[in-house]
Amino acid sequence: MNDDQLLRYSRHILVDELGIEAQQRFLDAHAIVIGAGGLGSPAAMYLAAAGVGTLTLVDADTVDLTNLQRQILHVTASVGRPKVESGRDAIAQLNPDVKVNAVAARADDAWLDGHVSLATVVLDCTDNFATRHAINRACVRHRVPLVSGAALRFDGQISTFDFRDEASPCYACVFPEDQPFEEVACSTMGVFSPTVGIIGAMQAAEALRVIAGIGTPLVGRLMMLDSMRMEWNTMRIARQPDCPVCGDTHRE
């Protein structure tokens, strides 16, 4: 680290559990943030502020005026621009040392298979089950830790799946792909803006702890937030041996 970096990250370095060693891990890390919206905005900003050296932002959408109520990575002048380009510019203003790869595309199976293996950690900040399951499959296949978040109305949830740990469940263990579900989105149901901020910031915290190798990440736990009552509930989750994604017959 140079003198400017030692000054910029001094409040991390002063924390005994972090120090120079963890900060260097942040600088050397590559985080893929899939979704540059309500969850991805605070997640990407905190990762950039913390000094994660490379961020890959993946989102095919453009900024809409309705996004600005919660997607704090973007500003009014960004309306109509690709979200990843708006996000790249915002991060450059926050921390110009961070390398940002702006990918204005959907995270499909082919893209994920070619890029997830290059990441230290992946953050799922998307809003649909098909993409979440595709991300999960790629992370299981390449054994890359995954931090998954979701939010709708006043409800949020977060968990971490670390496929370097043989005991870790995967997203499909908790939400099977063949399970009937009703796909709902913020565009039809709405969302309380601080809820996505809380969950997105927690995703960044989980990712940073995974990168640094400190604390106890949410592996095997699903935390659920009711931000109307500001109550948290935690559910224990376990790897399912018959899971079609990470079960015993699918692990090498």
Secondary structure, DSSP 8 states (H G I E B T S, - for coil): --HHHHHHTHHHHTSTTTHHHHHHHHHH-EEEEE--STTHHHHHHHHHHHT-SEEEEE---B--GGGGGT-TT--GGGTTSBHHHHHHHHHHHH-TTSEEEEE-S---HHHHHHHGGG-SEEEE--S-HHHHHHHHHHHHHHT--EEEEEEEBTEEEEEEE-TTSTT---HHHHS-TTS------HHHH-B-HHHHHHHHHHHHHHHHHHHHT-S---BTEEEEEETTTTEEEEEE----TT-TTTSTTT--
